[in-house]
């Protein structure tokens, strides 16, 4: 076995799937079932203390679908697992050829709404399930969590600080991306900064302060290296003494024509300490020096700090946001909604399992606005219905090729912030938010009723 750092490179992404996807596809192939089908990806229900989702991850899905291939190394491994040669030959020539409709990244969405709709030959549509679910689950979970943290910060900067505790290298990159989409000002993740052009931020660790003979020496050393962008960590020994030392260094920087960017507090009573430090800075003519807080923060802690009058200008939020600690996943699923019959016509299908029933047919989501341009309700309808609202699903891939202009990360972020600004306050409360109305069209309701009767007969 080869030694490995554990990264999954693009060439091997096609093998990042559950075994049962391949076994089902092998059986479809063996039984000569190649007809097309349509699958919906959607989130079944809201987790506790969530009132919406912020959709993210589409770009990675589309790039995967265009590039998905099976190499000889993959074929050799699958042969060792007992797959037949005829099916392996099919995989050698595999290329996704389907059509995909999706909601744009950065869109606020709700349970049961189709977020991605795939129409493709059944083997192709089935084989991509695991990757799509994995990608959208993580980024939508984190984007939703991060948007709540940004909302709680009430316009103050939020920096994503969670790389060291996020669940692996791939997650670390996607968390940085999703958090930025949701409104965070940047990340501590240098690779994400390089790959995605996300602003990167960092201060210093307690070990840096402890390594020098005394605290002020460490501050001076750091300020010497970064005279125009230093943020000093003041709580290694004593917050007040640390603030005094930071003030001394700030005055020294002023004489050289520079300004101290900020001081960071990572422990203790952040409300009381931030008030005292703010007064000390202001009394010394350092009103421009920001107070940056970190340490086990999330939206609930930030809201509490600000409600108690904490004098904090920016927040570094790590573990609890980067892992979405209170809800580290969403109930995301990918289900068959129509299949082609023997006449060559698509016919709707649905699952009737208790509490897991699905919506049949090829669908569209329509969004309605109030007189102020804010979101008022959504309607899930069958494709082709004449509904007055704004259609959310757009065609993004045709015959296996991306057919729309992929937005930049900045444009996705702008879309997200615009969506969140148009979601009324009652739906954004951290606890006890109102339930956003999502209705089914009359035609879809009739189809559901008719199919239930047919499938149960």
JOVEN-V784150 format. One record per pair of residues at least 12 apart in sequence whose C-alpha atoms are under 8 Angstrom apart, sorted by sequence separation. I is the first residue (numbers start at 1). GAP is how many residues later the second one is. D is the distance in whole Angstrom. If there is no record, write none. Layout:
I|GAP|D, I|GAP|D
This chain:
102|12|8, 103|12|5, 186|12|6, 187|12|7, 188|12|5, 234|12|7, 337|12|5, 338|12|8, 348|12|5, 349|12|7, 366|12|6, 367|12|7, 75|13|6, 102|13|5, 103|13|7, 176|13|7, 186|13|5, 187|13|5, 188|13|5, 219|13|7, 278|13|7, 336|13|7, 337|13|6, 348|13|4, 365|13|7, 366|13|5, 102|14|4, 185|14|7, 186|14|5, 187|14|6, 188|14|6, 232|14|7, 336|14|7, 347|14|7, 348|14|8, 365|14|6, 366|14|6, 101|15|6, 102|15|6, 177|15|7, 186|15|7, 365|15|5, 366|15|8, 75|16|8, 100|16|7, 101|16|5, 160|16|7, 173|16|8, 176|16|6, 364|16|6, 365|16|6, 75|17|7, 100|17|6, 101|17|7, 172|17|8, 246|17|7, 274|17|7, 363|17|7, 364|17|5, 100|18|5, 173|18|8, 180|18|7, 363|18|6, 364|18|6, 99|19|6, 100|19|6, 160|19|7, 173|19|6, 177|19|7, 293|19|7, 297|19|8, 298|19|7, 363|19|4, 364|19|5, 72|20|8, 98|20|7, 99|20|5, 243|20|8, 291|20|7, 292|20|6, 297|20|6, 362|20|6, 363|20|5, 368|20|8, 369|20|8, 70|21|6, 71|21|7, 98|21|6, 99|21|6, 177|21|8, 291|21|5, 292|21|6, 293|21|6, 294|21|6, 295|21|8, 296|21|7, 297|21|7, 337|21|8, 361|21|7, 362|21|6, 366|21|7, 368|21|5, 69|22|8, 70|22|6, 98|22|4, 290|22|8, 291|22|5, 292|22|5, 293|22|5, 294|22|5, 295|22|7, 296|22|7, 298|22|6, 337|22|7, 338|22|7, 366|22|8, 367|22|5, 368|22|7, 69|23|8, 70|23|8, 97|23|7, 98|23|7, 270|23|8, 290|23|6, 291|23|7, 292|23|6, 293|23|6, 294|23|6, 295|23|8, 296|23|7, 297|23|7, 298|23|6, 335|23|8, 337|23|5, 338|23|5, 366|23|5, 367|23|5, 69|24|8, 70|24|7, 97|24|8, 160|24|7, 209|24|8, 290|24|8, 292|24|7, 296|24|7, 337|24|5, 338|24|7, 366|24|5, 367|24|7, 69|25|6, 158|25|8, 159|25|6, 163|25|7, 337|25|7, 366|25|5, 367|25|7, 68|26|8, 69|26|6, 98|26|8, 158|26|5, 159|26|6, 160|26|6, 161|26|6, 162|26|8, 163|26|6, 210|26|8, 219|26|8, 223|26|8, 227|26|7, 239|26|8, 263|26|7, 265|26|7, 365|26|6, 366|26|6, 68|27|7, 97|27|8, 98|27|8, 157|27|7, 158|27|6, 159|27|5, 160|27|4, 161|27|5, 203|27|7, 204|27|8, 206|27|7, 209|27|7, 215|27|7, 219|27|7, 261|27|8, 262|27|5, 263|27|6, 264|27|6, 265|27|6, 266|27|6, 267|27|8, 364|27|7, 365|27|6, 67|28|8, 68|28|7, 96|28|6, 157|28|6, 158|28|7, 159|28|5, 160|28|6, 161|28|8, 203|28|5, 204|28|7, 205|28|7, 261|28|5, 262|28|4, 263|28|5, 264|28|5, 265|28|5, 266|28|5, 267|28|6, 364|28|7, 365|28|7, 66|29|8, 159|29|7, 203|29|7, 204|29|6, 216|29|6, 220|29|6, 231|29|7, 234|29|7, 235|29|8, 260|29|6, 261|29|6, 262|29|6, 263|29|6, 264|29|6, 265|29|6, 266|29|5, 364|29|6, 66|30|7, 203|30|7, 206|30|6, 215|30|8, 216|30|7, 219|30|7, 223|30|8, 228|30|6, 229|30|8, 230|30|6, 231|30|5, 232|30|6, 233|30|6, 234|30|6, 235|30|6, 259|30|8, 262|30|7, 264|30|7, 65|31|6, 227|31|6, 228|31|6, 229|31|7, 230|31|5, 231|31|4, 232|31|5, 233|31|5, 234|31|6, 235|31|7, 143|32|8, 146|32|8, 147|32|7, 150|32|8, 227|32|7, 228|32|7, 229|32|5, 230|32|7, 231|32|5, 232|32|6, 233|32|6, 235|32|7, 138|33|8, 142|33|6, 146|33|5, 150|33|6, 216|33|8, 227|33|7, 228|33|7, 231|33|7, 233|33|8, 240|33|8, 278|33|7, 150|34|6, 239|34|7, 243|34|6, 247|34|7, 271|34|6, 139|35|6, 143|35|5, 147|35|5, 270|35|7, 275|35|6, 138|36|8, 139|36|7, 142|36|6, 143|36|5, 146|36|6, 147|36|6, 240|36|8, 244|36|8, 250|36|8, 274|36|6, 275|36|5, 138|37|8, 142|37|7, 146|37|7, 147|37|8, 240|37|7, 243|37|8, 247|37|8, 271|37|7, 274|37|5, 140|38|7, 143|38|7, 144|38|7, 146|38|7, 271|38|7, 272|38|7, 274|38|6, 139|39|5, 143|39|5, 247|39|8, 271|39|4, 270|40|7, 271|40|7, 159|42|7, 58|44|8, 58|46|7, 59|46|8, 58|47|6, 375|47|6, 55|48|8, 57|48|7, 374|48|4, 375|48|6, 55|49|8, 56|49|5, 373|49|7, 374|49|6, 375|49|7, 55|50|5, 56|50|6, 374|50|7, 13|51|8, 55|51|5, 54|52|6, 55|52|5, 54|53|6, 55|53|6, 14|54|6, 54|54|5, 55|54|7, 13|55|7, 14|55|6, 15|55|8, 53|55|6, 54|55|6, 14|56|7, 52|56|7, 53|56|5, 26|57|8, 30|57|8, 52|57|6, 53|57|6, 11|58|8, 12|58|8, 29|58|7, 52|58|5, 380|58|7, 15|59|7, 51|59|8, 52|59|8, 377|59|7, 378|59|6, 379|59|6, 380|59|6, 381|59|6, 382|59|8, 11|60|8, 55|60|8, 376|60|8, 377|60|5, 378|60|5, 379|60|5, 380|60|5, 381|60|5, 26|61|6, 203|61|8, 376|61|8, 377|61|6, 378|61|6, 379|61|6, 380|61|6, 382|61|7, 12|62|8, 377|62|8, 379|62|6, 381|62|7, 382|62|6, 65|63|8, 381|63|6, 46|64|8, 380|64|8, 46|65|6, 45|66|5, 43|67|8, 44|67|5, 45|67|7, 43|68|5, 44|68|5, 42|69|7, 43|69|6, 42|70|6, 43|70|7, 61|70|8, 42|71|6, 61|71|6, 42|72|5, 41|73|6, 42|73|6, 40|74|6, 41|74|6, 42|74|7, 61|74|7, 40|75|7, 41|75|5, 60|75|7, 106|75|7, 40|76|6, 41|76|6, 106|76|8, 40|77|5, 39|78|6, 40|78|7, 57|78|6, 58|78|7, 38|79|7, 39|79|5, 57|79|5, 38|80|5, 39|80|7, 56|80|6, 38|81|4, 55|81|8, 37|82|6, 38|82|7, 57|82|5, 36|83|7, 37|83|6, 56|83|5, 57|83|7, 36|84|5, 37|84|6, 55|84|8, 56|84|5, 360|84|8, 36|85|4, 37|85|5, 55|85|5, 35|86|5, 36|86|5, 39|86|7, 54|86|6, 34|87|6, 35|87|6, 38|87|7, 53|87|7, 54|87|8, 56|87|7, 360|87|8, 34|88|6, 37|88|7, 53|88|8, 55|88|7, 360|88|7, 33|89|7, 34|89|7, 54|89|6, 55|89|8, 359|89|7, 53|90|8, 54|90|5, 53|91|5, 41|92|8, 52|92|8, 54|93|8, 28|94|8, 29|94|8, 28|95|7, 25|98|5, 352|100|7, 25|101|7, 350|101|8, 25|102|7, 349|102|8, 21|105|6, 22|105|7, 21|106|6, 21|108|8, 21|109|8, 17|110|8, 17|111|8, 17|112|8, 18|112|6, 17|113|5, 16|114|8, 17|114|6, 16|115|7, 57|121|8, 56|122|7, 56|125|8, 54|128|8, 300|130|7, 299|131|8, 153|146|8, 152|147|5, 175|147|6, 151|148|8, 152|148|8, 149|149|6, 150|149|8, 153|149|6, 149|150|4, 152|150|6, 153|150|7, 172|150|8, 148|151|6, 152|151|5, 149|153|8, 153|153|8, 165|153|8, 166|153|7, 165|154|6, 159|155|8, 161|155|6, 162|155|7, 163|155|7, 157|156|7, 158|156|6, 159|156|6, 160|156|6, 161|156|5, 162|156|4, 166|156|6, 167|156|7, 156|157|6, 157|157|5, 158|157|5, 159|157|5, 160|157|5, 161|157|4, 162|157|5, 165|157|8, 166|157|6, 156|158|5, 157|158|6, 158|158|6, 159|158|6, 160|158|6, 161|158|8, 162|158|8, 165|158|8, 156|159|8, 158|159|7, 162|159|7, 163|159|7, 162|160|5, 160|161|8, 161|161|8, 162|161|8, 7|162|7, 153|162|8, 160|162|7, 7|163|8, 149|172|8, 146|175|6, 145|176|6, 142|179|7, 145|179|6, 142|180|7, 142|181|7, 142|182|6, 141|183|7, 141|187|7, 141|188|6, 141|189|6, 138|191|7, 137|192|6, 137|193|6, 137|195|6, 133|199|7, 133|200|7, 133|201|7, 129|205|7, 196|213|7, 181|228|7, 181|229|8, 183|230|7, 181|231|6, 182|231|6, 181|232|4, 180|233|7, 181|233|8, 183|233|8, 182|234|6, 183|234|7, 181|235|6, 182|235|7, 114|249|7, 114|250|7, 114|251|7, 113|252|7, 113|267|7, 116|277|8, 115|278|7, 47|280|7, 148|280|8, 148|282|7, 47|283|7, 46|284|8, 46|285|8, 45|286|6, 43|287|7, 44|287|6, 43|288|5, 44|288|6, 104|288|8, 43|289|4, 44|289|7, 103|289|6, 104|289|7, 42|290|6, 43|290|6, 102|290|8, 103|290|5, 104|290|8, 41|291|7, 42|291|6, 102|291|5, 103|291|6, 41|292|6, 42|292|7, 101|292|6, 102|292|5, 41|293|4, 101|293|5, 102|293|7, 40|294|5, 41|294|7, 101|294|4, 102|294|7, 39|295|6, 40|295|5, 100|295|6, 101|295|5, 39|296|5, 40|296|6, 99|296|8, 100|296|6, 101|296|7, 39|297|4, 40|297|7, 99|297|8, 100|297|5, 38|298|6, 39|298|6, 99|298|5, 100|298|7, 37|299|7, 38|299|6, 39|299|7, 98|299|7, 99|299|4, 37|300|8, 38|300|5, 98|300|6, 99|300|5, 37|301|6, 38|301|6, 97|301|8, 98|301|5, 99|301|6, 37|302|4, 97|302|4, 98|302|5, 36|303|6, 37|303|6, 96|303|8, 97|303|4, 35|304|8, 36|304|6, 96|304|5, 97|304|8, 35|305|6, 95|305|8, 106|306|6, 105|307|6, 106|307|6, 106|308|8, 107|308|7, 108|308|7, 37|309|8, 106|309|5, 107|309|6, 105|310|8, 106|310|4, 105|311|7, 106|311|8, 108|311|6, 107|312|6, 108|312|7, 106|313|7, 38|324|7, 110|326|8, 110|328|8, 66|334|6, 62|335|8, 65|335|7, 66|335|6, 66|336|7, 62|340|7, 59|347|7, 54|362|7, 52|375|8, 51|376|6, 52|376|8, 51|377|7, 50|380|7, 49|381|6, 50|381|8, 49|382|5, 51|382|6, 49|383|7, 50|383|8, 51|383|7, 49|384|8, 51|384|6, 52|384|8, 51|385|7
